[in-house]
Amino acid sequence: MRTITLVALATTLMAGRSDPLAGRVAGAPVDCIDLSRINGPDIVDANTILYRQSGKRIWVTGPVGECPSLRPMDTLIVEVQGSRLCRNDMFRTVTPGLSIPSGICRFRRFVPYDRP
């Protein structure tokens, strides 16, 4: 019963979150973003990762193909080459409480969403 209650509570809390992209306009996708200007990541679901840049811009990316281990609340371990995060950079996920990382996944292009 406790597990069902916690799952229901988590589902209710997630449903109550507002859409972070509401009122924003998508721009042209880019291959790389500057790591010194972003906060995140925020894993939304198995296909969507958000990086925030100031209060005005949110970058949206996700995995190339399927990445079944990508889940909200997981931690991303990113293999960065230089000062930018780029398409095809590799990452793994780690579930809280576990120490074994997932298989390797890769980022797709980054789409900026700006407030008008």
Buried (B, 14 or more C-beta within 10 A) or exposed (E): EEEEEEEEEEEEEEEEEEEBBEEBEEEEBBEBBEEEEBEBBBBBEBEBBBBBBEEEBBBBBBBEEEBEBBEEEBEBEEEEEEEBBBBEBEBBBBBEEEEEBBEEBBBBBBBBBEEE
